[in-house]
Amino acid sequence: MKIHEYQGKQIFERYGIPVPRGEACFSAEEVEAAAKRLIEATGNEVVVVKAQIHAGGRGKGGGVKVVKGAAAARAAAEKLLGSRLVTHQTGPEGQLVQRLYVEQGLDIARELYLGLVVDREQRRIVFMASTEGGVEIEKVAEETPEKILTEHVDPVSGGLAGYQTRKLGFGLEIGKGSPTPKETLAEFSKILSKLAVLFDKEDCSLCEINPLIVTKQGKIVALDSKINFDDNAAGRHKEWSGLMDKAEEDPVELEAQEAGLNYVSLDGDIGCLVNGAGLAMATMDIIKYHGGKPANFLDVGGGANQEQVEKAFRMILSSPKVKGIFVNIFGGIMRCDVIAEGVVAATRGLGLKVPLVVRLEGTNVELGKKILNDSGLKIQSADSMADGAKKIVAAVSGV
């Protein structure tokens, strides 16, 4: 689950991590009023108006405007609100801007990159830091990987050690140009320790500050915030429901979540309905192997009923790109006859017009196949995954 920059900064403040003063706004009028309050409070007429979308690269995409005065802030807001912001993470269609964040301007001496992710190979949280702040970390990793510093958090020793924070600080030359280099290094070390606690307590999968700045006064400030939560920990965080911006989420994926299904939209034209995440991944792989492109990942789980199967069909067909559907079911906990009844009901109810290939195996498989064969519908039966993949690819491609 992703949250907006301003929401991430609210969490930062709870953990004592310095952020600029700012306010979230939903209209140009609110932006102007917020800018006036910030200017009055700070004595600085420079404010920054930022588009709030769940994607990086907003600055390069024109979603971050540095302006002088409340009137200029309103003018920037009028241009941003309702526009579609295109960045390297949104795709060519962009994302609709419906929220803005207005914050004070600061005197920036240096821009750094700081990020925390889970290193799954070492099963530890890893800090990544670089002097190349304000630049996509993927680009830095590709072109100048030596500029990325890393430190892993040992869960047994109780968190990030002091020597590790100092090592990162020295590696970034954190006190460089600061009027108080020792104090700047000490502040940086404290912020890293607080971030390690935040990442653990808030069950994050990503926590990124790009840029983390050093001001001309030698202060460390999180100028940006990008936080993703681990969905598997949702049961421990009832407050997450209040942070979700449904306008930023895929509506089909939200529908799937409410129906108890696991769905992820992809770019292909062959819809997949499978039970079990591992089998769903294998199904997508074998479709790709035989020359096709999966349109989605859809795991109906081990206990799906007829109603859920029908909903799954509707979700798949909600994409205009889908030219065919491959149903691949292994009936262990799930019964093949229940799936077959759901497939028949969905095919009839939706007036299915695209090719449909079904491969069933497992509990009540013969009964399931009989239900499909007796339906009188144009449903191709497959004897194996490979056979099913070949048939659906051929049907979609018109071979």
Secondary structure as UniProt FT lines:
FT   HELIX           5..14
FT   TURN            15..16
FT   STRAND          22..25
FT   HELIX           28..42
FT   STRAND          46..51
FT   TURN            58..62
FT   STRAND          64..68
FT   HELIX           70..80
FT   TURN            81..82
FT   STRAND          84..85
FT   TURN            88..90
FT   TURN            92..93
FT   STRAND          95..96
FT   STRAND          100..104
FT   STRAND          108..119
FT   TURN            120..123
FT   STRAND          124..130
FT   TURN            133..134
FT   HELIX           137..143
FT   HELIX           145..147
FT   STRAND          148..152
FT   TURN            155..158
FT   HELIX           162..171
FT   TURN            172..177
FT   HELIX           181..201
FT   TURN            202..203
FT   STRAND          204..215
FT   TURN            216..217
FT   STRAND          220..222
FT   STRAND          226..229
FT   HELIX           231..236
FT   TURN            238..239
FT   HELIX           240..243
FT   HELIX           246..248
FT   HELIX           251..258
FT   TURN            259..260
FT   STRAND          262..265
FT   STRAND          270..274
FT   HELIX           277..289
FT   TURN            290..291
FT   STRAND          296..299
FT   TURN            302..303
FT   HELIX           306..317
FT   TURN            320..321
FT   STRAND          324..331
FT   HELIX           336..350
FT   STRAND          356..362
FT   TURN            363..364
FT   HELIX           365..373
FT   TURN            374..375
FT   STRAND          380..382
FT   HELIX           385..397
//
